[in-house]
């Protein structure tokens, strides 16, 4: 059987090569585009205090460690995770925390959420493992304070500090309060931190995941 040679135009050759490149690079392109982490299988999961933390992916570069972590939160409140990486016994806190799918309203109706962390951490050659630790979860301060919130917070603080007292700016947007009583050896900054802590919910960890960088 004789085969007839066909000469393809440069445009046809370019189109074919482009198609092959797209097929070959598609997995990488999808990964870098941020495939929905909530639909991925976790690399590793740990549970503590009725909260499960799952490592979904990790991008390790010369001076950055960027994991994506999904968390089964206590509820669908406005929870914020605090985390660090530990490399050669040095703890480096995250300088970036981004909620995945933040523009999707359904994200805030669900207590299972994913976060993209950025750590300014250099991984030296020869290091085999990096420890990724979520220290705690904490709700953000409420947009508006109510009298009930402030009374409850004051009662909580008076358990350990009987002289502690403060008033809230009720009905105003934001968090405003005035300290009217505190121990003599407590600074205003320390008192303010206690008030903020009493007005938010916290779930203590830690949730520790060891990731192999081999």
C-alpha positions as CSV (number, residue, x, y, z in Angstrom):
1,X,0.0,0.0,0.0
2,X,1.3,3.4,-0.9
3,X,0.9,6.3,1.5
4,X,0.5,9.8,0.2
5,X,2.5,12.5,2.0
6,X,0.6,15.5,3.2
7,X,2.2,18.8,3.7
8,X,0.7,20.7,6.7
9,X,0.7,24.5,6.8
10,X,2.7,26.2,9.5
11,X,-0.6,27.3,11.1
12,X,-1.8,23.7,11.3
13,X,1.4,22.6,12.8
14,X,1.2,25.4,15.4
15,X,-2.3,24.4,16.3
16,X,-1.4,20.8,16.8
17,X,1.6,21.6,19.0
18,X,-0.5,24.0,21.0
19,X,-3.1,21.3,21.6
20,X,-0.4,18.8,22.8
21,X,1.1,21.4,25.1
22,X,-2.3,22.2,26.7
23,X,-2.9,18.5,27.3
24,X,0.5,18.0,28.8
25,X,0.4,21.0,31.0
26,X,-3.3,20.9,32.0
27,X,-2.7,19.2,35.4
28,X,-0.1,21.8,36.4
29,X,-2.3,24.7,35.2
30,X,-5.2,23.4,37.2
31,X,-3.1,23.1,40.3
32,X,-1.7,26.6,40.0
33,X,-5.1,28.0,39.3
34,X,-6.3,26.8,42.7
35,X,-8.6,23.7,42.2
36,X,-11.3,23.8,44.9
37,X,-9.4,22.3,47.9
38,X,-12.7,21.2,49.5
39,X,-13.0,18.6,46.8
40,X,-9.5,17.1,47.2
41,X,-8.4,14.2,49.4
42,X,-6.2,15.2,52.3
43,X,-2.5,14.3,52.6
44,X,-2.9,14.0,56.3
45,X,-5.5,14.8,59.0
46,X,-5.3,15.3,62.8
47,X,-8.1,15.7,65.3
48,X,-8.2,17.4,68.7
49,X,-11.0,19.1,70.8
50,X,-13.6,17.9,68.3
51,X,-11.9,19.8,65.4
52,X,-10.3,18.1,62.5
53,X,-7.5,19.8,60.5
54,X,-6.4,18.4,57.1
55,X,-3.4,19.2,55.0
56,X,-4.5,19.3,51.4
57,X,-1.4,20.5,49.6
58,X,2.0,22.2,50.1
59,X,4.0,24.4,47.9
60,X,7.7,24.6,49.1
61,X,9.9,27.2,47.4
62,X,13.3,28.6,48.3
63,X,12.0,31.1,50.8
64,X,8.3,30.2,51.2
65,X,6.2,27.4,52.5
66,X,2.6,27.6,51.3
67,X,0.2,24.9,52.6
68,X,-3.5,24.7,52.0
69,X,-5.3,23.5,55.1
70,X,-9.0,22.5,55.5
71,X,-10.7,22.6,58.9
72,X,-13.9,21.2,60.3
73,X,-14.8,24.2,62.4
74,X,-17.0,24.1,65.5
75,X,-19.7,26.0,63.7
76,X,-20.1,28.4,60.7
77,X,-19.0,31.5,62.7
78,X,-16.2,33.8,61.6
79,X,-13.3,31.6,62.8
80,X,-9.6,32.6,62.2
81,X,-6.8,30.0,62.4
82,X,-3.4,30.8,63.8
83,X,-0.5,28.7,62.6
84,X,3.2,28.4,62.3
85,X,5.8,26.2,60.7
86,X,8.7,24.7,62.6
87,X,12.0,24.2,60.8
88,X,15.0,23.1,62.8
89,X,13.2,24.1,66.0
90,X,12.5,27.6,64.8
91,X,8.9,28.7,64.7
92,X,7.8,31.0,61.9
93,X,4.3,32.4,62.0
94,X,2.2,32.8,58.9
95,X,2.3,36.2,57.2
96,X,-0.6,35.4,54.9
97,X,-3.9,33.6,55.6
98,X,-6.5,33.6,52.9
99,X,-9.9,31.9,53.0
100,X,-10.4,29.7,49.9
101,X,-13.6,30.4,47.9
102,X,-14.1,33.6,49.9
103,X,-16.4,35.1,47.2
104,X,-18.7,32.1,47.3
105,X,-21.6,32.8,49.8
106,X,-22.0,29.1,50.4
107,X,-18.5,29.1,52.0
108,X,-19.9,31.0,55.0
109,X,-22.9,28.7,55.4
110,X,-20.6,25.7,55.8
111,X,-18.4,24.9,58.8
112,X,-15.9,23.0,56.6
113,X,-13.5,25.7,55.3
114,X,-10.1,25.8,53.7
115,X,-7.3,28.3,54.2
116,X,-4.2,29.1,52.2
117,X,-1.3,30.0,54.4
118,X,2.0,31.7,53.5
119,X,5.1,31.3,55.7
120,X,8.3,33.3,55.1
121,X,10.4,30.2,55.8
122,X,13.5,29.0,54.0
123,X,13.8,25.2,53.9
124,X,17.6,24.5,54.0
125,X,19.0,21.7,51.9
126,X,19.1,18.4,53.7
127,X,15.9,19.1,55.7
128,X,13.6,16.1,55.3
129,X,10.5,17.3,57.2
130,X,8.6,20.4,58.0
131,X,6.2,20.6,60.9
132,X,3.0,22.6,60.2
133,X,1.1,23.6,63.4
134,X,-2.3,25.2,63.8
135,X,-2.1,26.7,67.3
136,X,-5.7,27.7,67.8
137,X,-8.9,28.9,66.3
138,X,-10.4,32.2,67.3
139,X,-13.5,34.0,66.2
140,X,-13.2,37.6,65.1
141,X,-14.7,40.4,67.2
142,X,-18.4,41.0,66.6
143,X,-19.3,43.9,64.3
144,X,-21.8,45.2,67.0
145,X,-21.6,44.7,70.7
146,X,-24.8,43.9,72.7
147,X,-25.3,44.5,76.5
148,X,-25.6,40.7,77.0
149,X,-22.2,40.1,75.4
150,X,-20.5,42.7,77.6
151,X,-22.2,41.5,80.8
152,X,-21.2,37.9,80.1
153,X,-17.6,38.9,79.3
154,X,-17.3,40.9,82.5
155,X,-18.6,38.0,84.6
156,X,-16.0,35.7,83.0
157,X,-13.2,38.1,83.7
158,X,-14.3,38.7,87.3
159,X,-13.8,35.0,88.1
160,X,-10.0,35.6,88.2
161,X,-10.1,39.4,88.7
162,X,-12.9,40.4,91.0
163,X,-12.2,44.1,90.6
164,X,-12.3,44.0,86.9
165,X,-15.1,46.1,85.3
166,X,-15.7,47.8,81.9
167,X,-18.5,49.3,79.9
168,X,-19.3,48.9,76.2
169,X,-20.4,51.4,73.5
170,X,-23.7,49.7,72.8
171,X,-25.3,50.3,69.4
172,X,-22.2,51.7,67.7
173,X,-20.4,49.9,64.8
174,X,-17.1,48.4,65.9
175,X,-15.8,47.4,69.3
176,X,-15.6,50.2,71.8
177,X,-15.3,49.9,75.6
178,X,-14.1,51.7,78.6
179,X,-12.2,50.1,81.5
180,X,-13.7,51.2,84.8
181,X,-11.9,48.8,87.1
182,X,-8.8,46.5,87.1
183,X,-6.1,45.2,89.3
184,X,-3.4,47.8,90.2
185,X,-0.6,45.8,88.6
186,X,-2.4,45.4,85.3
187,X,-1.8,47.8,82.4
188,X,-4.5,49.2,80.2
189,X,-3.1,47.1,77.3
190,X,-3.3,43.9,79.3
191,X,-6.8,44.7,80.4
192,X,-7.9,45.5,76.8
193,X,-6.5,42.1,75.7
194,X,-8.4,40.3,78.4
195,X,-11.6,42.1,77.2
196,X,-11.1,41.2,73.6
197,X,-10.4,37.6,74.6
198,X,-13.6,37.4,76.6
199,X,-15.6,38.8,73.7
200,X,-14.4,36.1,71.3
201,X,-14.5,32.3,71.3
202,X,-11.3,30.2,71.2
203,X,-10.6,26.6,70.6
204,X,-7.0,25.6,71.6
205,X,-5.0,23.1,69.6
206,X,-2.4,22.4,68.7
207,X,-3.0,20.4,65.6
208,X,0.4,19.2,64.3
209,X,1.2,17.8,60.9
210,X,4.6,16.7,59.8
211,X,5.2,17.0,56.1
212,X,8.0,15.3,54.2
213,X,9.8,17.7,51.8
214,X,11.9,14.9,50.1
